[in-house]
Amino acid sequence: MGTTMLEYVTVHDGPPGYSRWDFTGATRANTDHGRLYATAAGLLNVTLYRDAARTAAVAQGSLSGNTGEMSLSAVNDSGLSGTVRLEQAGTGLFTLDVFYACDADLSGRQAGLEQFLAAGQFAGRSGFSGPCLRAKRVLDALLDRCLPPGWQADSLQPLAEPAALLALQFVHETLAARQDEPAAACARAFALQARLALQALRLGVAGRNHTPFEPRVTRA
């Protein structure tokens, strides 16, 4: 089936009919560095796992009708839940890339970041999921220009650092009302760090290492 972008979640080789994946509570503890492994079985039943062997289930959902929105409930105390829209029944195995950086990645790079949350939210989404999802979209757009069509990273772990730095840039851009504010200076600093992290990125795709943003020296 190839790779498609559905909202912010990247679906690899998924059956047709599934769209609008949305997750709450996705962390490194209940995913494989941001990746989930899905099984779509009969009776419109979907199970999500945090391991490629599909032994550690983290969420599950079912739908009684043929179409509609399926709720995905946490299992095994994973803390992960979500929804998916079904337009038609489909079965098979596929993977979902949900995030490249999460809240813990951001707070690990800037102490006291939680002070910018209001009732546990930032910019209308739980925690810092909004900036993290925006960082994923930006990275996906950049990587789509450098990597083969339908690319799938062997592991999402190398993308954590540049995604976290981009997300922190977006956090401070949201906080800055003027260019002379400290938040604006922080945004510029994180943007520079993100650019350097991208230049150093080594990403495995189908067993081959890529350095998509490594500076190239052109000689006359």
SVG drawing of the C-alpha trace seen along z (x, -y; Angstrom):
<svg xmlns="http://www.w3.org/2000/svg" viewBox="-24 -44 61 56">
<polyline fill="none" stroke="black" stroke-width="0.4" points="0.0,0.0 2.9,-2.4 3.1,-5.3 0.4,-7.9 0.1,-10.9 -3.2,-10.9 -3.4,-13.9 0.0,-13.9 0.3,-10.1 2.3,-8.4 0.8,-5.0 3.0,-2.4 1.4,0.3 -2.0,-0.1 -5.2,1.4 -7.5,-1.1 -10.4,-2.7 -8.6,-4.0 -8.1,-7.7 -7.9,-10.5 -5.8,-8.6 -5.4,-10.6 -3.7,-9.6 -3.5,-10.8 -0.9,-9.8 1.7,-8.5 5.1,-8.3 8.4,-6.4 7.2,-3.9 4.1,-2.8 5.6,-3.1 8.7,-2.0 10.4,-5.5 7.1,-6.9 6.1,-3.9 3.1,-1.6 2.5,1.8 -1.1,2.4 -3.2,5.5 -6.5,5.0 -8.5,8.2 -12.1,9.3 -15.2,7.7 -13.5,4.3 -11.1,5.0 -7.8,3.1 -5.0,3.8 -1.9,1.6 1.4,2.9 4.6,1.2 6.8,3.9 7.4,5.3 6.7,8.8 3.2,7.7 3.4,9.2 2.9,6.0 -0.6,4.6 -1.1,1.0 -4.5,0.1 -7.5,1.8 -10.7,0.9 -13.7,2.4 -16.7,1.1 -20.1,2.8 -21.1,1.1 -19.4,1.0 -18.2,-2.6 -17.7,-5.3 -15.3,-6.5 -13.6,-3.8 -12.4,-4.5 -9.1,-3.0 -8.8,-2.3 -5.7,-1.7 -4.9,1.9 -2.3,3.2 -2.3,-0.2 -0.4,-1.7 -2.0,-5.2 -2.4,-5.3 -5.8,-6.0 -7.1,-7.4 -9.6,-7.3 -9.6,-6.3 -12.1,-6.8 -13.2,-3.8 -14.7,-4.2 -14.5,-0.5 -13.3,2.7 -9.7,3.7 -7.5,6.3 -3.7,6.8 -0.5,5.7 0.9,2.2 2.9,-0.4 2.1,-3.9 4.6,-6.6 2.9,-8.7 5.7,-11.1 9.4,-11.8 9.6,-13.8 7.3,-13.8 6.9,-15.9 9.7,-14.1 12.1,-14.9 11.3,-18.6 11.4,-18.9 14.7,-17.0 16.2,-19.9 14.7,-22.8 14.0,-22.8 10.8,-24.4 9.0,-24.0 5.9,-22.9 5.3,-26.5 4.0,-27.3 1.1,-24.8 -2.4,-26.0 -4.5,-23.2 -2.1,-20.7 -2.4,-22.1 -0.4,-24.3 -2.1,-25.9 -5.2,-23.9 -3.7,-20.4 -2.6,-18.1 0.9,-18.8 3.2,-19.9 1.8,-17.5 0.9,-20.4 4.4,-21.7 5.7,-18.0 3.2,-17.2 4.1,-20.4 7.8,-19.3 6.9,-15.9 5.1,-17.5 8.0,-19.8 10.5,-16.9 8.3,-14.8 8.1,-17.5 11.9,-18.0 12.7,-14.3 10.2,-13.6 12.3,-15.9 15.6,-14.0 14.6,-10.3 13.1,-7.7 9.3,-7.8 7.5,-5.8 10.5,-5.9 10.3,-4.3 12.9,-4.8 14.4,-1.7 14.1,-3.4 12.6,-6.7 15.1,-7.3 17.5,-9.4 14.7,-11.8 14.1,-12.6 16.7,-15.3 15.9,-17.5 12.2,-17.1 12.5,-18.1 14.6,-21.2 12.1,-22.2 9.2,-21.7 11.0,-23.9 11.4,-26.5 7.7,-26.5 6.9,-26.7 8.9,-29.9 7.6,-31.3 4.1,-30.9 5.1,-32.6 6.9,-35.6 4.7,-38.6 7.7,-40.7 11.0,-39.9 12.9,-41.6 11.4,-39.3 13.5,-36.6 11.1,-34.0 12.0,-35.1 15.7,-34.8 15.1,-31.3 13.2,-30.4 16.1,-31.6 18.6,-29.6 16.6,-26.4 16.2,-27.0 20.0,-27.1 20.4,-23.9 17.7,-22.2 19.6,-23.1 22.8,-21.7 21.1,-18.5 19.6,-18.0 23.0,-18.4 24.3,-15.7 21.3,-13.4 22.1,-9.8 18.9,-7.9 18.6,-4.3 16.1,-3.5 15.9,0.1 19.2,0.9 21.0,-1.9 22.3,-5.0 21.3,-8.4 22.7,-11.8 20.0,-13.9 21.0,-17.3 24.7,-17.0 26.3,-20.1 27.8,-19.6 31.0,-21.4 31.0,-22.3 34.4,-22.7 35.0,-24.6"/>
</svg>
